[in-house]
Amino acid sequence: MSLKAIAIRLNWGCTSPKSCNDISEIRIRDTWGTEDWKAKGVVHDIVKASPGAVQVNIAPYPDLVPATSMYGEKYVRSEPNDTEHDNLLKLPRK
């Protein structure tokens, strides 16, 4: 099953994210078109258990990869590619 990250919600009060850890939730669309908001920690667990399971819905469609902050907080970011900023932060904000 192919999952796509299609939108993000930022942490309360954050208007200018500096990293993907500033994201609170990610809207995920599955193969059948069903969409649902998932907490960043839940998405972290999904991609940790199944690498390559979720891609950012922006070309070049990088995979999401698990990350952990220096304080132990789970989040995700996109695989590094030739873009200057993380593709996940380029998704629409809802």
Phi and psi in radians as a Rosetta constraint file:
Dihedral C 1 N 2 CA 2 C 2 CIRCULARHARMONIC -1.771 0.35
Dihedral N 2 CA 2 C 2 N 3 CIRCULARHARMONIC 2.154 0.35
Dihedral C 2 N 3 CA 3 C 3 CIRCULARHARMONIC -1.919 0.35
Dihedral N 3 CA 3 C 3 N 4 CIRCULARHARMONIC 2.446 0.35
Dihedral C 3 N 4 CA 4 C 4 CIRCULARHARMONIC -2.131 0.35
Dihedral N 4 CA 4 C 4 N 5 CIRCULARHARMONIC 2.331 0.35
Dihedral C 4 N 5 CA 5 C 5 CIRCULARHARMONIC -1.439 0.35
Dihedral N 5 CA 5 C 5 N 6 CIRCULARHARMONIC 2.110 0.35
Dihedral C 5 N 6 CA 6 C 6 CIRCULARHARMONIC -2.031 0.35
Dihedral N 6 CA 6 C 6 N 7 CIRCULARHARMONIC -0.264 0.35
Dihedral C 6 N 7 CA 7 C 7 CIRCULARHARMONIC -2.805 0.35
Dihedral N 7 CA 7 C 7 N 8 CIRCULARHARMONIC 2.859 0.35
Dihedral C 7 N 8 CA 8 C 8 CIRCULARHARMONIC -2.335 0.35
Dihedral N 8 CA 8 C 8 N 9 CIRCULARHARMONIC 2.707 0.35
Dihedral C 8 N 9 CA 9 C 9 CIRCULARHARMONIC -2.090 0.35
Dihedral N 9 CA 9 C 9 N 10 CIRCULARHARMONIC 2.367 0.35
Dihedral C 9 N 10 CA 10 C 10 CIRCULARHARMONIC -1.573 0.35
Dihedral N 10 CA 10 C 10 N 11 CIRCULARHARMONIC 2.782 0.35
Dihedral C 10 N 11 CA 11 C 11 CIRCULARHARMONIC -0.993 0.35
Dihedral N 11 CA 11 C 11 N 12 CIRCULARHARMONIC 2.615 0.35
Dihedral C 11 N 12 CA 12 C 12 CIRCULARHARMONIC -0.950 0.35
Dihedral N 12 CA 12 C 12 N 13 CIRCULARHARMONIC 2.274 0.35
Dihedral C 12 N 13 CA 13 C 13 CIRCULARHARMONIC 1.502 0.35
Dihedral N 13 CA 13 C 13 N 14 CIRCULARHARMONIC -0.171 0.35
Dihedral C 13 N 14 CA 14 C 14 CIRCULARHARMONIC -1.517 0.35
Dihedral N 14 CA 14 C 14 N 15 CIRCULARHARMONIC 2.143 0.35
Dihedral C 14 N 15 CA 15 C 15 CIRCULARHARMONIC -2.023 0.35
Dihedral N 15 CA 15 C 15 N 16 CIRCULARHARMONIC -0.322 0.35
Dihedral C 15 N 16 CA 16 C 16 CIRCULARHARMONIC -2.316 0.35
Dihedral N 16 CA 16 C 16 N 17 CIRCULARHARMONIC 1.467 0.35
Dihedral C 16 N 17 CA 17 C 17 CIRCULARHARMONIC -1.128 0.35
Dihedral N 17 CA 17 C 17 N 18 CIRCULARHARMONIC 2.387 0.35
Dihedral C 17 N 18 CA 18 C 18 CIRCULARHARMONIC -1.758 0.35
Dihedral N 18 CA 18 C 18 N 19 CIRCULARHARMONIC -0.363 0.35
Dihedral C 18 N 19 CA 19 C 19 CIRCULARHARMONIC -2.642 0.35
Dihedral N 19 CA 19 C 19 N 20 CIRCULARHARMONIC 2.962 0.35
Dihedral C 19 N 20 CA 20 C 20 CIRCULARHARMONIC -1.185 0.35
Dihedral N 20 CA 20 C 20 N 21 CIRCULARHARMONIC -0.286 0.35
Dihedral C 20 N 21 CA 21 C 21 CIRCULARHARMONIC -1.212 0.35
Dihedral N 21 CA 21 C 21 N 22 CIRCULARHARMONIC -0.249 0.35
Dihedral C 21 N 22 CA 22 C 22 CIRCULARHARMONIC -1.365 0.35
Dihedral N 22 CA 22 C 22 N 23 CIRCULARHARMONIC -0.052 0.35
Dihedral C 22 N 23 CA 23 C 23 CIRCULARHARMONIC -1.526 0.35
Dihedral N 23 CA 23 C 23 N 24 CIRCULARHARMONIC 2.377 0.35
Dihedral C 23 N 24 CA 24 C 24 CIRCULARHARMONIC -1.728 0.35
Dihedral N 24 CA 24 C 24 N 25 CIRCULARHARMONIC -0.697 0.35
Dihedral C 24 N 25 CA 25 C 25 CIRCULARHARMONIC -2.461 0.35
Dihedral N 25 CA 25 C 25 N 26 CIRCULARHARMONIC 2.704 0.35
Dihedral C 25 N 26 CA 26 C 26 CIRCULARHARMONIC -2.230 0.35
Dihedral N 26 CA 26 C 26 N 27 CIRCULARHARMONIC 2.294 0.35
Dihedral C 26 N 27 CA 27 C 27 CIRCULARHARMONIC -1.490 0.35
Dihedral N 27 CA 27 C 27 N 28 CIRCULARHARMONIC 2.159 0.35
Dihedral C 27 N 28 CA 28 C 28 CIRCULARHARMONIC -1.960 0.35
Dihedral N 28 CA 28 C 28 N 29 CIRCULARHARMONIC 2.341 0.35
Dihedral C 28 N 29 CA 29 C 29 CIRCULARHARMONIC -1.966 0.35
Dihedral N 29 CA 29 C 29 N 30 CIRCULARHARMONIC 2.297 0.35
Dihedral C 29 N 30 CA 30 C 30 CIRCULARHARMONIC -1.644 0.35
Dihedral N 30 CA 30 C 30 N 31 CIRCULARHARMONIC -3.128 0.35
Dihedral C 30 N 31 CA 31 C 31 CIRCULARHARMONIC -1.001 0.35
Dihedral N 31 CA 31 C 31 N 32 CIRCULARHARMONIC -0.548 0.35
Dihedral C 31 N 32 CA 32 C 32 CIRCULARHARMONIC -1.546 0.35
Dihedral N 32 CA 32 C 32 N 33 CIRCULARHARMONIC 0.013 0.35
Dihedral C 32 N 33 CA 33 C 33 CIRCULARHARMONIC 1.580 0.35
Dihedral N 33 CA 33 C 33 N 34 CIRCULARHARMONIC 0.032 0.35
Dihedral C 33 N 34 CA 34 C 34 CIRCULARHARMONIC -1.274 0.35
Dihedral N 34 CA 34 C 34 N 35 CIRCULARHARMONIC 2.359 0.35
Dihedral C 34 N 35 CA 35 C 35 CIRCULARHARMONIC -2.089 0.35
Dihedral N 35 CA 35 C 35 N 36 CIRCULARHARMONIC 2.546 0.35
Dihedral C 35 N 36 CA 36 C 36 CIRCULARHARMONIC -2.727 0.35
Dihedral N 36 CA 36 C 36 N 37 CIRCULARHARMONIC 2.470 0.35
Dihedral C 36 N 37 CA 37 C 37 CIRCULARHARMONIC -1.391 0.35
Dihedral N 37 CA 37 C 37 N 38 CIRCULARHARMONIC 2.341 0.35
Dihedral C 37 N 38 CA 38 C 38 CIRCULARHARMONIC -2.255 0.35
Dihedral N 38 CA 38 C 38 N 39 CIRCULARHARMONIC 2.433 0.35
Dihedral C 38 N 39 CA 39 C 39 CIRCULARHARMONIC -1.084 0.35
Dihedral N 39 CA 39 C 39 N 40 CIRCULARHARMONIC 2.591 0.35
Dihedral C 39 N 40 CA 40 C 40 CIRCULARHARMONIC -1.031 0.35
Dihedral N 40 CA 40 C 40 N 41 CIRCULARHARMONIC -0.580 0.35
Dihedral C 40 N 41 CA 41 C 41 CIRCULARHARMONIC -1.161 0.35
Dihedral N 41 CA 41 C 41 N 42 CIRCULARHARMONIC -0.608 0.35
Dihedral C 41 N 42 CA 42 C 42 CIRCULARHARMONIC -1.183 0.35
Dihedral N 42 CA 42 C 42 N 43 CIRCULARHARMONIC -0.757 0.35
Dihedral C 42 N 43 CA 43 C 43 CIRCULARHARMONIC -1.118 0.35
Dihedral N 43 CA 43 C 43 N 44 CIRCULARHARMONIC -0.670 0.35
Dihedral C 43 N 44 CA 44 C 44 CIRCULARHARMONIC -0.974 0.35
Dihedral N 44 CA 44 C 44 N 45 CIRCULARHARMONIC -0.821 0.35
Dihedral C 44 N 45 CA 45 C 45 CIRCULARHARMONIC -1.133 0.35
Dihedral N 45 CA 45 C 45 N 46 CIRCULARHARMONIC -0.651 0.35
Dihedral C 45 N 46 CA 46 C 46 CIRCULARHARMONIC -1.088 0.35
Dihedral N 46 CA 46 C 46 N 47 CIRCULARHARMONIC -0.862 0.35
Dihedral C 46 N 47 CA 47 C 47 CIRCULARHARMONIC -1.333 0.35
Dihedral N 47 CA 47 C 47 N 48 CIRCULARHARMONIC -0.404 0.35
Dihedral C 47 N 48 CA 48 C 48 CIRCULARHARMONIC -1.234 0.35
Dihedral N 48 CA 48 C 48 N 49 CIRCULARHARMONIC -0.711 0.35
Dihedral C 48 N 49 CA 49 C 49 CIRCULARHARMONIC -1.301 0.35
Dihedral N 49 CA 49 C 49 N 50 CIRCULARHARMONIC -0.552 0.35
Dihedral C 49 N 50 CA 50 C 50 CIRCULARHARMONIC -2.380 0.35
Dihedral N 50 CA 50 C 50 N 51 CIRCULARHARMONIC 1.411 0.35
Dihedral C 50 N 51 CA 51 C 51 CIRCULARHARMONIC -0.931 0.35
Dihedral N 51 CA 51 C 51 N 52 CIRCULARHARMONIC 2.384 0.35
Dihedral C 51 N 52 CA 52 C 52 CIRCULARHARMONIC 1.466 0.35
Dihedral N 52 CA 52 C 52 N 53 CIRCULARHARMONIC 0.083 0.35
Dihedral C 52 N 53 CA 53 C 53 CIRCULARHARMONIC -1.280 0.35
Dihedral N 53 CA 53 C 53 N 54 CIRCULARHARMONIC -0.462 0.35
Dihedral C 53 N 54 CA 54 C 54 CIRCULARHARMONIC -2.250 0.35
Dihedral N 54 CA 54 C 54 N 55 CIRCULARHARMONIC 2.275 0.35
Dihedral C 54 N 55 CA 55 C 55 CIRCULARHARMONIC -2.049 0.35
Dihedral N 55 CA 55 C 55 N 56 CIRCULARHARMONIC 2.669 0.35
Dihedral C 55 N 56 CA 56 C 56 CIRCULARHARMONIC -1.313 0.35
Dihedral N 56 CA 56 C 56 N 57 CIRCULARHARMONIC 2.369 0.35
Dihedral C 56 N 57 CA 57 C 57 CIRCULARHARMONIC -1.475 0.35
Dihedral N 57 CA 57 C 57 N 58 CIRCULARHARMONIC 0.777 0.35
Dihedral C 57 N 58 CA 58 C 58 CIRCULARHARMONIC -2.407 0.35
Dihedral N 58 CA 58 C 58 N 59 CIRCULARHARMONIC 2.307 0.35
Dihedral C 58 N 59 CA 59 C 59 CIRCULARHARMONIC -0.981 0.35
Dihedral N 59 CA 59 C 59 N 60 CIRCULARHARMONIC 2.407 0.35
Dihedral C 59 N 60 CA 60 C 60 CIRCULARHARMONIC -1.570 0.35
Dihedral N 60 CA 60 C 60 N 61 CIRCULARHARMONIC 0.460 0.35
Dihedral C 60 N 61 CA 61 C 61 CIRCULARHARMONIC 0.992 0.35
Dihedral N 61 CA 61 C 61 N 62 CIRCULARHARMONIC 0.975 0.35
Dihedral C 61 N 62 CA 62 C 62 CIRCULARHARMONIC -1.210 0.35
Dihedral N 62 CA 62 C 62 N 63 CIRCULARHARMONIC 2.633 0.35
Dihedral C 62 N 63 CA 63 C 63 CIRCULARHARMONIC -1.224 0.35
Dihedral N 63 CA 63 C 63 N 64 CIRCULARHARMONIC 2.602 0.35
Dihedral C 63 N 64 CA 64 C 64 CIRCULARHARMONIC -1.434 0.35
Dihedral N 64 CA 64 C 64 N 65 CIRCULARHARMONIC 2.482 0.35
Dihedral C 64 N 65 CA 65 C 65 CIRCULARHARMONIC -2.211 0.35
Dihedral N 65 CA 65 C 65 N 66 CIRCULARHARMONIC 2.566 0.35
Dihedral C 65 N 66 CA 66 C 66 CIRCULARHARMONIC -1.273 0.35
Dihedral N 66 CA 66 C 66 N 67 CIRCULARHARMONIC 2.571 0.35
Dihedral C 66 N 67 CA 67 C 67 CIRCULARHARMONIC -2.532 0.35
Dihedral N 67 CA 67 C 67 N 68 CIRCULARHARMONIC 2.781 0.35
Dihedral C 67 N 68 CA 68 C 68 CIRCULARHARMONIC -2.347 0.35
Dihedral N 68 CA 68 C 68 N 69 CIRCULARHARMONIC 2.298 0.35
Dihedral C 68 N 69 CA 69 C 69 CIRCULARHARMONIC -1.250 0.35
Dihedral N 69 CA 69 C 69 N 70 CIRCULARHARMONIC 2.962 0.35
Dihedral C 69 N 70 CA 70 C 70 CIRCULARHARMONIC -1.143 0.35
Dihedral N 70 CA 70 C 70 N 71 CIRCULARHARMONIC -0.233 0.35
Dihedral C 70 N 71 CA 71 C 71 CIRCULARHARMONIC -1.744 0.35
Dihedral N 71 CA 71 C 71 N 72 CIRCULARHARMONIC 0.136 0.35
Dihedral C 71 N 72 CA 72 C 72 CIRCULARHARMONIC 1.498 0.35
Dihedral N 72 CA 72 C 72 N 73 CIRCULARHARMONIC 0.146 0.35
Dihedral C 72 N 73 CA 73 C 73 CIRCULARHARMONIC -1.400 0.35
Dihedral N 73 CA 73 C 73 N 74 CIRCULARHARMONIC 2.262 0.35
Dihedral C 73 N 74 CA 74 C 74 CIRCULARHARMONIC -1.443 0.35
Dihedral N 74 CA 74 C 74 N 75 CIRCULARHARMONIC 2.394 0.35
Dihedral C 74 N 75 CA 75 C 75 CIRCULARHARMONIC -2.685 0.35
Dihedral N 75 CA 75 C 75 N 76 CIRCULARHARMONIC -3.125 0.35
Dihedral C 75 N 76 CA 76 C 76 CIRCULARHARMONIC -2.266 0.35
Dihedral N 76 CA 76 C 76 N 77 CIRCULARHARMONIC 2.793 0.35
Dihedral C 76 N 77 CA 77 C 77 CIRCULARHARMONIC -2.511 0.35
Dihedral N 77 CA 77 C 77 N 78 CIRCULARHARMONIC 2.945 0.35
Dihedral C 77 N 78 CA 78 C 78 CIRCULARHARMONIC -1.570 0.35
Dihedral N 78 CA 78 C 78 N 79 CIRCULARHARMONIC 2.715 0.35
Dihedral C 78 N 79 CA 79 C 79 CIRCULARHARMONIC -1.018 0.35
Dihedral N 79 CA 79 C 79 N 80 CIRCULARHARMONIC 2.468 0.35
Dihedral C 79 N 80 CA 80 C 80 CIRCULARHARMONIC -1.047 0.35
Dihedral N 80 CA 80 C 80 N 81 CIRCULARHARMONIC 2.472 0.35
Dihedral C 80 N 81 CA 81 C 81 CIRCULARHARMONIC -2.573 0.35
Dihedral N 81 CA 81 C 81 N 82 CIRCULARHARMONIC -2.817 0.35
Dihedral C 81 N 82 CA 82 C 82 CIRCULARHARMONIC -1.444 0.35
Dihedral N 82 CA 82 C 82 N 83 CIRCULARHARMONIC 0.136 0.35
Dihedral C 82 N 83 CA 83 C 83 CIRCULARHARMONIC -1.547 0.35
Dihedral N 83 CA 83 C 83 N 84 CIRCULARHARMONIC 2.653 0.35
Dihedral C 83 N 84 CA 84 C 84 CIRCULARHARMONIC -1.258 0.35
Dihedral N 84 CA 84 C 84 N 85 CIRCULARHARMONIC -0.667 0.35
Dihedral C 84 N 85 CA 85 C 85 CIRCULARHARMONIC -1.995 0.35
Dihedral N 85 CA 85 C 85 N 86 CIRCULARHARMONIC 2.722 0.35
Dihedral C 85 N 86 CA 86 C 86 CIRCULARHARMONIC -1.046 0.35
Dihedral N 86 CA 86 C 86 N 87 CIRCULARHARMONIC 2.252 0.35
Dihedral C 86 N 87 CA 87 C 87 CIRCULARHARMONIC -1.060 0.35
Dihedral N 87 CA 87 C 87 N 88 CIRCULARHARMONIC -0.515 0.35
Dihedral C 87 N 88 CA 88 C 88 CIRCULARHARMONIC -1.062 0.35
Dihedral N 88 CA 88 C 88 N 89 CIRCULARHARMONIC -0.653 0.35
Dihedral C 88 N 89 CA 89 C 89 CIRCULARHARMONIC -1.282 0.35
Dihedral N 89 CA 89 C 89 N 90 CIRCULARHARMONIC -0.188 0.35
Dihedral C 89 N 90 CA 90 C 90 CIRCULARHARMONIC -1.523 0.35
Dihedral N 90 CA 90 C 90 N 91 CIRCULARHARMONIC -0.145 0.35
Dihedral C 90 N 91 CA 91 C 91 CIRCULARHARMONIC -1.193 0.35
Dihedral N 91 CA 91 C 91 N 92 CIRCULARHARMONIC 2.719 0.35
Dihedral C 91 N 92 CA 92 C 92 CIRCULARHARMONIC -1.047 0.35
Dihedral N 92 CA 92 C 92 N 93 CIRCULARHARMONIC 2.579 0.35
Dihedral C 92 N 93 CA 93 C 93 CIRCULARHARMONIC -1.787 0.35
Dihedral N 93 CA 93 C 93 N 94 CIRCULARHARMONIC 2.311 0.35
